Amino acid sequence: MSIIHWFRRDLRLIDNTALNHAIAASGGDVIPVFILDEQLLRGKDVAPARVQFMLDCLRDLDKSLRDRGSRLIVRRGDPVRELVAIAKASRATELCFNRDYTPLARARDARAIAALQAEGIVVNTFKDAVIHEPDELHTGNGAPYTVFTPYKNKWLALPKPPAQMSKIDMLRAPQANVATQAIPTAAELGFNVTQQIQKGGESIAQVQFNAVLTEGRIDRYQEQRNFLAVNGTSRLSPHLRFGTLSPRTCYYTALAARVEKVGRQSATNSVNGTDVWISELIWREFYVQVLYHFPHADKHSFKQNYDAMQWGSGNAAQDQELFAAWCEGKTGYPIVDAAMRQLNQTGWMHNRGRMIVASFLTKDLLLDWRWGERYFMQKLVDGDPASNNGGWQWAASTGTDAQPYFRVFNPSLQAERFDPKGVYIRKWLSELARVPDEYIHNLAVMPPLMQLQLNCVLGQNYPYPIVDHNTQKEIMMARFKAIN
Ligand SMILES: Cc1cc2nc3c(=O)[nH]c(=O)nc-3n(C[C@H](O)[C@H](O)[C@H](O)COP(=O)(O)OP(=O)(O)OC[C@H]3O[C@@H](n4cnc5c(N)ncnc54)[C@H](O)[C@@H]3O)c2cc1C
C-alpha cells in the first residue's frame, strides 16, 4: 500500500509530521513527491534567490532519501494534474501533506483534495508548518486575535504538539514506472541569480542551528538582535520558510538549551534571550493567522479605512524615480542604502534594516507599501507572504497591531543607534568605506577636500538625500490625520 507524501514547505526528513504518518501507515512504502509549480514559477512574486535556495533543498532532500534507498520524484507542471498522474501510476491509496495557510496555497490544496478524492484516494493533511494553527487560538469572544501580546500569551499557554525526532530508516524505492525528472538548476528554469545567497537544505539547516546554539546567539539575542553589524540573530528564516527546519525543533531545542543553562547558573539575561527569540517564532505564527483570517490584507490595508490613503506625490514619473533609488540603495540615507544593498547582494536583510527601509519607503518617500512588499518578495530568500505582508503593513501603519502612524523612524537616528560605528554602512556601501567615524552619520559636514581625497564626493560618488525627512514626515502625518 503506497502513500504519496507531497513535499511543499517541509523540505526535510526530521520532525516532519505528514511524512512520519506516511512512513508509519505504509510501512515505509512512501512515494516522496515534489512538484515544480509552473504557476508559481511564472508568478510576479517569484524570486530567483528563493528558487535557487529551494532547488538546493531539493537536492539535499533527494540525497537523504537516496541514502535510505528511496528517491525524490520530481515533476513540473500543474500540481493537481501531476498528483493524479502519480497516484494512477503508483496505485497509491493515500495522499498526505502538511497544511499551508496562504490564500493561494489553500485554493490549490482544495483542488488537489477534490481531484484525488474523486479518484478514490484518501487524503490526509497535517499541522506542521506552525506550532499552533490559525483556528486554534481565539479571543474570549471567539474572534481571531488582532493584537500580538494577548495572542502570544494564549499561544504560550496552549499545550504543544511534540517534536518527532525519530530517525528514518530505509524506505522502499518508488515504483520504476513513476516517472521523475532531474532536479534542474535555476538557470535551466530560466532564472538569472545575481545574488550571493546562502545554501539551502536540511543538512545545512542542522549545522546552522547548532552553530546558533553553540555560539550563544539565542542567549544574547535580547542584547544583540537590533545591531545591524552584529551576527546576533539566527538567520534561520529561509529554513523556516522552506521547512528545512521545523518550528517545533526550534522551539523545543531553544527551551532545552535554556533549561540546561538555568540548571548551571541562576536566571540571567540568557533566559530572556530565549524568551525573546521564541517571541519571534510567535510573530511568525501571528502573521500566518492574520492572513488566514483576514485574507483581504493580502492586497488591501488590514485597517480598511487606510485604503483611502493617498500614496505618492501625484507625479508618477517622480515616484518611479524615487522608487528606483530606494530599490538600488541610492537614496542618500546611508543606513537605508546599506540595507537595500544587503538585500540586493545576498537575498537577506537584517530585521532592523527591514523596518528602517520599509518605514523610509512609506513615510519618507510616501510610496505605497505594496510596492515595497513586492520588491521584497522578488528579492528575499526567506520571502513569505504572511510575514512579509505583516512586516510591511506594520511599518506602513496600515496593519494589525502596527506601528502607530505618528511614530516615525528617523533614519539618521536609527543609524546612530543601531550601527553606532557605521560598520554595517561601510560594509555594504563601498563608496563610504573610507569615511571617518566622525562623519559617517553626518556626511553633509564632511569637508569638501576630504570628500575629494576619499573619493566620496557628495552628489557625485554618493547621492545627496533624495528627500528631506522632516518635510516628508509632516506631509505623511497630515495624510494619515485626514483619514483618522
Ligand atoms: C518589512 C518587513 C518584511 C519582512 N518580510 C519577511 C519575510 O518575507 N519572511 C520572513 O521570514 N520574515 C520577514 N520579516 C520578519 C523578519 O525581518 C525576519 O523573519 C528576520 O529578519 C529573519 O532573520 P532571522 O532568521 O535571523 O530571525 P531571528 O531574529 O533569529 O528570528 C527567528 C525566526 O523568527 C521569525 N521571525 C523573526 N522576526 C519576525 C517577524 N517580525 N515577523 C515574522 N516572523 C519573524 C523568522 O522565521 C525567524 O527566522 C519581515 C519584516 C519586516 C519588517
The ligand as an SDF file (V2000), in Angstrom:
LIG
                    3D

 53 58  0  0  0  0  0  0  0  0999 V2000
    9.0390   44.8880    6.1130 C   0  0  0  0  0  0  0  0  0  0  0  0
    9.3430   43.5090    6.6470 C   0  0  0  0  0  0  0  0  0  0  0  0
    9.2700   42.4090    5.8040 C   0  0  0  0  0  0  0  0  0  0  0  0
    9.5620   41.1240    6.2830 C   0  0  0  0  0  0  0  0  0  0  0  0
    9.4700   40.0560    5.4180 N   0  0  0  0  0  0  0  0  0  0  0  0
    9.7060   38.8050    5.8850 C   0  0  0  0  0  0  0  0  0  0  0  0
    9.5940   37.6810    5.0240 C   0  0  0  0  0  0  0  0  0  0  0  0
    9.2550   37.7940    3.8500 O   0  0  0  0  0  0  0  0  0  0  0  0
    9.8890   36.4490    5.5370 N   0  0  0  0  0  0  0  0  0  0  0  0
   10.2670   36.2720    6.8330 C   0  0  0  0  0  0  0  0  0  0  0  0
   10.5320   35.1330    7.2430 O   0  0  0  0  0  0  0  0  0  0  0  0
   10.3400   37.3130    7.6810 N   0  0  0  0  0  0  0  0  0  0  0  0
   10.0820   38.5710    7.2510 C   0  0  0  0  0  0  0  0  0  0  0  0
   10.1860   39.6280    8.1120 N   0  0  0  0  0  0  0  0  0  0  0  0
   10.4490   39.3680    9.5290 C   0  0  0  0  0  0  0  0  0  0  0  0
   11.9340   39.3800    9.9500 C   0  0  0  0  0  0  0  0  0  0  0  0
   12.5750   40.5190    9.4400 O   0  0  0  0  0  0  0  0  0  0  0  0
   12.7030   38.1400    9.5100 C   0  0  0  0  0  0  0  0  0  0  0  0
   11.9880   36.9800    9.8490 O   0  0  0  0  0  0  0  0  0  0  0  0
   14.0600   38.0720   10.2100 C   0  0  0  0  0  0  0  0  0  0  0  0
   14.8200   39.2140    9.9080 O   0  0  0  0  0  0  0  0  0  0  0  0
   14.7990   36.8300    9.7810 C   0  0  0  0  0  0  0  0  0  0  0  0
   16.0660   36.8070   10.3600 O   0  0  0  0  0  0  0  0  0  0  0  0
   16.4710   35.6820   11.3850 P   0  0  0  0  0  0  0  0  0  0  0  0
   16.1640   34.3510   10.8300 O   0  0  0  0  0  0  0  0  0  0  0  0
   17.8720   35.9450   11.8010 O   0  0  0  0  0  0  0  0  0  0  0  0
   15.4610   35.9590   12.5670 O   0  0  0  0  0  0  0  0  0  0  0  0
   15.5550   35.7150   14.1370 P   0  0  0  0  0  0  0  0  0  0  0  0
   15.6150   37.0600   14.7450 O   0  0  0  0  0  0  0  0  0  0  0  0
   16.5930   34.7340   14.5120 O   0  0  0  0  0  0  0  0  0  0  0  0
   14.0980   35.1140   14.4800 O   0  0  0  0  0  0  0  0  0  0  0  0
   13.8250   33.7160   14.4080 C   0  0  0  0  0  0  0  0  0  0  0  0
   12.7220   33.4420   13.4160 C   0  0  0  0  0  0  0  0  0  0  0  0
   11.5090   34.0590   13.8410 O   0  0  0  0  0  0  0  0  0  0  0  0
   10.7760   34.5140   12.7090 C   0  0  0  0  0  0  0  0  0  0  0  0
   10.6520   35.9810   12.7950 N   0  0  0  0  0  0  0  0  0  0  0  0
   11.5350   36.8430   13.3390 C   0  0  0  0  0  0  0  0  0  0  0  0
   11.0440   38.1010   13.3100 N   0  0  0  0  0  0  0  0  0  0  0  0
    9.8420   38.0310   12.7310 C   0  0  0  0  0  0  0  0  0  0  0  0
    8.8410   38.9920   12.4090 C   0  0  0  0  0  0  0  0  0  0  0  0
    8.9670   40.2910   12.7130 N   0  0  0  0  0  0  0  0  0  0  0  0
    7.7410   38.5820   11.7720 N   0  0  0  0  0  0  0  0  0  0  0  0
    7.5680   37.2790   11.4600 C   0  0  0  0  0  0  0  0  0  0  0  0
    8.4670   36.3140   11.7490 N   0  0  0  0  0  0  0  0  0  0  0  0
    9.5840   36.6840   12.3780 C   0  0  0  0  0  0  0  0  0  0  0  0
   11.5730   34.1340   11.4720 C   0  0  0  0  0  0  0  0  0  0  0  0
   11.0820   32.9050   10.9960 O   0  0  0  0  0  0  0  0  0  0  0  0
   12.9760   34.0000   12.0400 C   0  0  0  0  0  0  0  0  0  0  0  0
   13.8120   33.1440   11.2920 O   0  0  0  0  0  0  0  0  0  0  0  0
    9.9080   40.9360    7.6440 C   0  0  0  0  0  0  0  0  0  0  0  0
    9.9860   42.0500    8.4830 C   0  0  0  0  0  0  0  0  0  0  0  0
    9.7130   43.3150    8.0040 C   0  0  0  0  0  0  0  0  0  0  0  0
    9.7980   44.4990    8.9250 C   0  0  0  0  0  0  0  0  0  0  0  0
  1  2  1  0
  2  3  1  0
  2 52  2  0
  3  4  2  0
  4  5  1  0
  4 50  1  0
  5  6  2  0
  6  7  1  0
  6 13  1  0
  7  8  2  0
  7  9  1  0
  9 10  1  0
 10 11  2  0
 10 12  1  0
 12 13  2  0
 13 14  1  0
 14 15  1  0
 14 50  1  0
 15 16  1  0
 16 17  1  0
 16 18  1  0
 18 19  1  0
 18 20  1  0
 20 21  1  0
 20 22  1  0
 22 23  1  0
 23 24  1  0
 24 25  2  0
 24 26  1  0
 24 27  1  0
 27 28  1  0
 28 29  2  0
 28 30  1  0
 28 31  1  0
 31 32  1  0
 32 33  1  0
 33 34  1  0
 33 48  1  0
 34 35  1  0
 35 36  1  0
 35 46  1  0
 36 37  1  0
 36 45  1  0
 37 38  2  0
 38 39  1  0
 39 40  1  0
 39 45  2  0
 40 41  1  0
 40 42  2  0
 42 43  1  0
 43 44  2  0
 44 45  1  0
 46 47  1  0
 46 48  1  0
 48 49  1  0
 50 51  2  0
 51 52  1  0
 52 53  1  0
M  END
$$$$
